[in-house]
Amino acid sequence: MKTKVSLLVSEVPIAKLHGILLGAVGPRPIAFASTMDTQGRPNLAPFSFFNVFSANPPILIFSPARRVRNNTTKHTLENVLETMEVVVNIVNHTMVQQMSLASTEYEAGVNEFVKAGFTMMQSDLVKPHRVAEAPVQFECKVLKVEPLGEEGGAGNLVFCEVLKIHLDADILDENGSIDPYKIDQVARMGGNWYSRANMGLFEVPKPLSTKGIGIDQLPSHIRLSHILTGNDLGMLANIEKLPSKEEVKAFIDRNLEVRSLISSGEPKKLHEKAQDLLRSKEVMTAWMFLLAEAEM
């Protein structure tokens, strides 16, 4: 018989309980929710308290919970209550780093589409925009919002009736059904962990303690790179400030490899090296190689 650790919920601090619930119940699909406030300002944020609950009528439910640390509500919930419209976008692996960046708690009115480098696509039946990069987009009207409590950590069930569905043609099989390998979905686990449907576990640091500069603030030679992917840019943009010129120069002075790549006169090689470093989660070193391009 395995040893059990038993917890009485009423005696567990909410932050710890939150972590246990998210670690135990998974993998959870992600609702990448696009909303708009009454001033017409877009908002984009991911929620893993999400699933489909009915086909007739087609109903999705996601839950923007009240923040555990200070019991405040999220812009998504506030916008939904004001406008009763939302677009639920599905997340696949090619956009996961950008999606994570969009979860940064930017100030009201900041456009996460721009910060995370996503393309705003006009919806047909609702005002919020679709994420063009998402493999599936659901235009929805909100039927009701059901609060589950008034304290930090309490969920708010957003009942969404799907009005129109947009599917990327390249995720469909020969019968017009969604191919699970082609859609390549990701789902949330506990902490920083995600699950890739056809590959297994991987990790994406949550941007909670930092406020990423955003893809819109990346130097143009990086943002427009023909080598770096959306995921690469998402990782690069999740830093609070760029390395200084002095830091880059000191790195070049002590690193023979970067000096050799600069001497080659081929920026492509610096971008390829940076991409390899990003795959190893060496984000700041990747930045050094990319900013060294100015020395060419």
N, C-alpha and C positions, 0 to 999 in steps of 0.2 A: 504494500500500500504506500503510495507516494505521500510525502508530507505536504500538508495544506497550510497556507497562510490565509486566515479568515479575517475579514475586516467588516466592522459595523459601520455602515455608510454615515450614520449620524456623527461618528467620531473621527472621520477622515477629513482633513482640510480640503477645501474645494479644489485648490490647485493640484494637489496630489490625486484626488479623485478624478479630476479631468484627465490627467495623464494616464491613469489606469484604464479608464474607459476607452480612450483613444488607442492605447496600446493593445487592448484586448479585442476590441470590435474593429476588425479590418480584414482585408483591405477595403477602404471605403471609396466609392466613386466621387468625382469632384465636379461640383457645379461651378463653372466659371461664369459668374453672374454679371451681366452688363445692365446697368440702370442709368436713369437720368433724373436729375432733380427738377424742381419746378422752374428753375432759371435756365434749363437746357444744358446743364453741365454734366458730362458723362462721368460715370464711375465704373470701375471694373475690379472685381475681387473674387477669389476662390473660396468655396465652402465644401467641406467634406462630410457634413451632416446632410446627406443628399441621397435620393433614390427616386425611382419611378413606382407609382402605386396604383395606377389604373390605366387601362387602354381605351375604355369607353365609358365616360370621357377620358381622354389622355391627360393624366395628372402627374406632374412632378412636384416633389416637396423638398425644399432645402431649408436649413435653419441657421440664420445669422445669430449666434448666441451673444448675450451680453458679455462684455469683457470681464474675465475673472478678477483681474487686478484692481479695477476701479469702477466696475458696474456701469460703464458707459455703453452706448449702442453704436453700431457701425453705420457708415454712410449708406451702405446697401439697404439696410432695414429702413432707415429714414426715408430714402428715395422711394422704396416700394410702397410704404405707407402713404406717401404723397401722391404717387402717380398710378399705382396698381398695374404696372407693366414691368416686364423683365425679359431679357434674352438669356437663356441658359446655354452656354457653350461647353462642348465636351473637350477634354484635354487629352492630347496624345504625347508621346515621348519627345517629339521634335520641338515642342513648345513648353516643356515643363519648367525649364530654368526661367524663362520669361514670365510664366504664370506665377512662379514663386516670387519673383521680383514685384509683380503687381500686388502681392499681399502686403507689401510695405505700407505702414500706416501714414500715408501722406496726408497733408492738410485738406480740408474740404475744398473742392473746386479744382484740385490738381487732377489732371487727366492721366489715369493709369495706362490707357492705350498708348499715349506718347511716352511715358516713363518706361514702359516695358517693351516698347518697340513693336506693338501690334498695329494692324491695319484696321481702321474703322470702316465697316461696311454698312450701308444704309439698310435698315429692315423694311419689310413690305407692309406690315400690319401694326407695328408698335413703334414708339419713338426711340427707345434705346437701340444703340448700334450693335451689330454682330461683330464677332472677332473673325476676320477673314481667314486667319490661319487655322481655326478650329475645324476639325473634320466633320462635326455635326453641330448645328445651331438650331435651337428651339425658340421661336418667337412665342411669348406667352402673355396672357392676361392673368393678373393675380386675383383669385377668387376671394381669398381672405387671409389674414395673418393671425395665427393663434399663439399668443404668448403663453409660455409654460411657467413663468415665474417673474419676480421683480428683482431678484438678487443676481450678483455676478455669477456667470456660468449658465444662467437660464436661457433656454432656447426660445426661438420664435419661429413657428412653423409657417412657411410661406407656401400656400397652396397655389400652384401654377397650372392653368389649363393651356395646353399646347395648341396654338392656332395654326402654325406653319412650321415645317421642318425643312432644313437645308442640309443636304448631304454632299460631301465631296465624291465625285464619280469614281475616283481611283481607290476608294475604300470598299467598293462593291464587288461582289463576285459575279460570275456569268449569269446568275439567276436574279440579280438585282438586290441580293441580301448583303448585309454588312459582313465583311470577312474579318474575323477577330484578329488575324495576323496583320492584315493591311491597316486596320484602324489603329493598332498599336497603342492601346489605352494605358494610362497610368492611374494609380489609386493611392490613397494616403494610408499610412500606417501610423504608429506612435512616434513621437519626437520628430527627428529630421527624416524619417524613413518613408520611402515610397515603394510601391510594387509596380513593376512593368508586366503587363498581362502575359507577354510571351517570352519574358526573360528572367524575372525574379526581382529580388530586392536591390535598391540603390538608395543613395542618400543625397538630400538637397538641404543645405543649411537654411533654417527659417530666418527671414529678415526681421526679427523682432527687436533685437537690441541695437540694430543699426538702421539707418535710413539711406538706402542705396541712391547714388547720384542719378541713376536712370539712364537708359540707352540714349535718350535725347541729349545727354551731356557728354557722350563719348566723342573723342576727336573724330573728325569725318573720315580719316584714312582707316580708322578701326571700324566705325559704324558701317561703312560702305565696303568693307573687306569682301573679296570674292572667295576667301578661304574660310573665314569664321562663320559659324552657324548661328541661328537665333539662340540656341542654348548657350553657345560660347559667349555671345554678347550679354545674355542675361546674367551669367556668372561675373563677367567683367564689370557690369553696371551695379552690382550689389556691394559696392564699397562706398564709404562715406566721402572720400576725397582721393584725388589722383596723387600718385607719388610726385614729389617735387623734382624740379630739374636737377637739383643738387644730388638727390637720392639716385636718380637715373644715371647721372655722370659717375658717381661713385661705384655703382653697379657695373657700368661698362669698364671702368678702370681695373676692376678686380676680376672680370670674367672674360677669359680668353675666347670662349665659344661665341659670345655675343659680338666681340670685336671682329672675329672671323666672318660672321654673318653680315656685319656692316660692310666689311671690305668686299664682300661678294657683289654688293650693289643691287641685290635682288630682295626687295621687301617681302616677296612671297615666302622666302625662307624664314624670315622672322615670324611671319604669321603662322606658318606651319609649326615652328618650334613652340610658339605660344599656345597653339591648339593642343599639342602634345602635353604641355604643362597643365592646361586646364583639365584634361582628361585625368591627370593625377591629382587634381584639386589644388595645384600650386598656383593660386590666382595671382598673388602679388608678384611672383617671379615672371608669370606670363605678361603682366603689365610692363615689367622692366624691358622685356624683349620687344614688345610692341612700341613703347615710347622711344626705344633706341633707334627706331626708323628715322627720327628727326636728324640723326647724325650722318645719314647717308648723303 
